[in-house]
Amino acid sequence: MDFALDARTRERILAAREWGRSHVRPAGLEADRLGKPLPEEHPYFKACVARGDGRTRWPGPRAAPRPPEPSAVVVSLLLAEETAYWDRGVMVANPGPGLPEPSVLALGTDEQKERFLGPFLAPDRPRWACFAMTEPGAGSDAAAIRTTARRDGDGWILNGAKCFIGNASRSDWILVQATLDVSKGREAQRAFFVEKGTPGLCGFKIEKKMGLKAYESTSFSLHDCRVPAANLLGGERGSGGRAGFETAMRTFNSGRPVIAANAVGIGRAALDEAMAFAREHDLTGDARVRDRLEWCARKLRMARLACLRAGWLADRAQPNIVEASMSKALAATVAQEVTALGMELLGTVGARGDHLIEKLYRDAKAMDIVEGTGQIQRVIIGRQLVKLPRS
Ligand SMILES: Cc1cc2nc3c(=O)[nH]c(=O)nc-3n(C[C@H](O)[C@H](O)[C@H](O)COP(=O)(O)OP(=O)(O)OC[C@H]3O[C@@H](n4cnc5c(N)ncnc54)[C@H](O)[C@@H]3O)c2cc1C
């Protein structure tokens, strides 16, 4: 692995740093103070669109495919770390085709890319999309989802309930994971585009959560919700067999190193707060304080390297399931430990609840939960190590 950053990547990181300082951190603190997500009409989102954020990576219907950037994944991880340093909740709130985009790019038909990613080519306003897998009775065990899809003439009828779905109520469309037959487990899973305003897509309720207040995590229901046959991801031909479940796994595999990078960013912010506090309060002469700071810096460095290794493999189209899970398991734990050590060092100043360190402490926990909990990452790594097939 080559750790040198080219001039363009350095520039992009510096630009993300400047934007983070001037826009991302203030928006995150505002949402945290108010205890609710930034509204869709918030000036922050308009500013994002004005600077060209929130666009799809799809080049468009008639565009020649872009030559792949050799280090695209590594660069995206570095940017994900930098943005989460300023506020990970705001990063998820950012407009764009978000979590489902990799699945649509990989499996969507040309017509689906045009219909669902086309509006994100040069968005006229902030637009969102999201991916809905989790249900009240199916979180870690993704094969256990109970949302059903039944063929009905030239369409599909969806019934079920989803929860904790990021940006759901504001999304132009939701990629909903459903099953054609609950007795058949993952083989029967398919993904469907459900557009905003479709009759039967209802009951949106924004969940309360301990951190990451800037974006909405939302539950909703599907009651006899009818979508056209053309809304089955990949079409009839491209969605059979394990393709439907693979869709979800593809989303998670590409997402885990991003969560790891986010966790490193949160941890780095906590270490900077702890350092600043130690300097301001003349604590750097104390060997016990230096020992804590050293521990945090060393663990964060390890987590970043694990994360970049997962990205480096992805850039070379090499399997990275183990590395992706390792990076997420490691980085999420480190972020929780570093923010906890920061809280300890700041003592009553942190405990009052109005210092950034306390917010980072609350934000870090979700890194261990989303896109597969720490335990689930360890299950995946263990099974891969002993070469058991994926359960
Ligand atoms: C902030 C936030 C945002 C989210 N965003 C989204 C989203 O956008 N889209 C979406 O679909 N979902 C989203 N989720 C849901 C998230 O993916 C689930 O919370 C997660 O998969 C865990 O599921 P669960 O909460 O039902 O816990 P459970 O699966 O009930 O697990 C409970 C505990 O048991 C452990 N456990 C479960 N199975 C095993 C096992 N086999 N071995 C060892 N331990 C096990 C888990 O690690 C966990 O500690 C979000 C959640 C949060 C908190």
The ligand as a Tripos MOL2 file, in Angstrom:
@<TRIPOS>MOLECULE
LIG
   53    58     1     0     0
SMALL
NO_CHARGES

@<TRIPOS>ATOM
      1 C1        -28.7130    5.4110   14.1810 C.3       1 LIG1
      2 C2        -29.2080    4.2160   13.4070 C.ar      1 LIG1
      3 C3        -29.4030    4.3130   12.0180 C.ar      1 LIG1
      4 C4        -29.8690    3.2160   11.2770 C.ar      1 LIG1
      5 N1        -30.0900    3.3550    9.9260 N.ar      1 LIG1
      6 C5        -30.6230    2.3140    9.2140 C.ar      1 LIG1
      7 C6        -30.9630    2.4600    7.8120 C.ar      1 LIG1
      8 O1        -30.7780    3.5320    7.2050 O.2       1 LIG1
      9 N2        -31.4940    1.3940    7.1400 N.ar      1 LIG1
     10 C7        -31.7340    0.2060    7.7750 C.ar      1 LIG1
     11 O2        -32.2340   -0.7240    7.1250 O.2       1 LIG1
     12 N3        -31.4370    0.0370    9.1210 N.ar      1 LIG1
     13 C8        -30.9010    1.0550    9.8450 C.ar      1 LIG1
     14 N4        -30.6170    0.9090   11.1960 N.ar      1 LIG1
     15 C9        -30.9080   -0.3490   11.8650 C.3       1 LIG1
     16 C10       -29.6540   -1.1520   12.1890 C.3       1 LIG1
     17 O3        -29.1340   -1.7160   10.9930 O.3       1 LIG1
     18 C11       -30.0600   -2.2390   13.2260 C.3       1 LIG1
     19 O4        -30.3030   -1.5560   14.4380 O.3       1 LIG1
     20 C12       -28.9410   -3.2540   13.4190 C.3       1 LIG1
     21 O5        -28.8560   -4.1010   12.3050 O.3       1 LIG1
     22 C13       -29.1830   -4.1340   14.6720 C.3       1 LIG1
     23 O6        -30.4720   -4.6580   14.6670 O.3       1 LIG1
     24 P1        -31.3940   -4.5950   15.9750 P.3       1 LIG1
     25 O7        -31.3310   -3.1850   16.4790 O.co2     1 LIG1
     26 O8        -32.7290   -5.1420   15.6180 O.co2     1 LIG1
     27 O9        -30.6840   -5.5190   17.0340 O.3       1 LIG1
     28 P2        -30.7780   -7.0970   17.1470 P.3       1 LIG1
     29 O10       -30.5370   -7.7550   15.8460 O.co2     1 LIG1
     30 O11       -32.0590   -7.4410   17.8480 O.co2     1 LIG1
     31 O12       -29.5530   -7.4070   18.0970 O.3       1 LIG1
     32 C14       -29.5740   -7.1170   19.5030 C.3       1 LIG1
     33 C15       -28.2030   -7.4970   20.0670 C.3       1 LIG1
     34 O13       -27.9500   -8.9130   19.8570 O.3       1 LIG1
     35 C16       -26.7260   -9.0960   19.1490 C.3       1 LIG1
     36 N5        -26.8340  -10.2140   18.2100 N.ar      1 LIG1
     37 C17       -27.8330  -10.4290   17.3200 C.ar      1 LIG1
     38 N6        -27.5760  -11.5490   16.6040 N.ar      1 LIG1
     39 C18       -26.4040  -12.0500   17.0440 C.ar      1 LIG1
     40 C19       -25.5880  -13.1990   16.6850 C.ar      1 LIG1
     41 N7        -25.9540  -14.0400   15.7210 N.pl3     1 LIG1
     42 N8        -24.4220  -13.3840   17.3720 N.ar      1 LIG1
     43 C20       -24.0240  -12.5160   18.3560 C.ar      1 LIG1
     44 N9        -24.7460  -11.4300   18.7350 N.ar      1 LIG1
     45 C21       -25.9190  -11.1850   18.0840 C.ar      1 LIG1
     46 C22       -26.5090   -7.7810   18.4050 C.3       1 LIG1
     47 O14       -25.1370   -7.5670   18.1390 O.3       1 LIG1
     48 C23       -27.0670   -6.7640   19.3860 C.3       1 LIG1
     49 O15       -26.0970   -6.4250   20.3290 O.3       1 LIG1
     50 C24       -30.1440    1.9830   11.9510 C.ar      1 LIG1
     51 C25       -29.9260    1.8930   13.3370 C.ar      1 LIG1
     52 C26       -29.4630    2.9800   14.0690 C.ar      1 LIG1
     53 C27       -29.2420    2.8290   15.5730 C.3       1 LIG1
@<TRIPOS>BOND
     1     1     2 1
     2     2     3 ar
     3     2    52 ar
     4     3     4 ar
     5     4     5 ar
     6     4    50 ar
     7     5     6 ar
     8     6     7 ar
     9     6    13 1
    10     7     8 2
    11     7     9 ar
    12     9    10 ar
    13    10    11 2
    14    10    12 ar
    15    12    13 ar
    16    13    14 ar
    17    14    15 1
    18    14    50 ar
    19    15    16 1
    20    16    17 1
    21    16    18 1
    22    18    19 1
    23    18    20 1
    24    20    21 1
    25    20    22 1
    26    22    23 1
    27    23    24 1
    28    24    25 2
    29    24    26 1
    30    24    27 1
    31    27    28 1
    32    28    29 2
    33    28    30 1
    34    28    31 1
    35    31    32 1
    36    32    33 1
    37    33    34 1
    38    33    48 1
    39    34    35 1
    40    35    36 1
    41    35    46 1
    42    36    37 ar
    43    36    45 ar
    44    37    38 ar
    45    38    39 ar
    46    39    40 ar
    47    39    45 ar
    48    40    41 1
    49    40    42 ar
    50    42    43 ar
    51    43    44 ar
    52    44    45 ar
    53    46    47 1
    54    46    48 1
    55    48    49 1
    56    50    51 ar
    57    51    52 ar
    58    52    53 1
@<TRIPOS>SUBSTRUCTURE
     1 LIG1         1 GROUP 0 **** ****
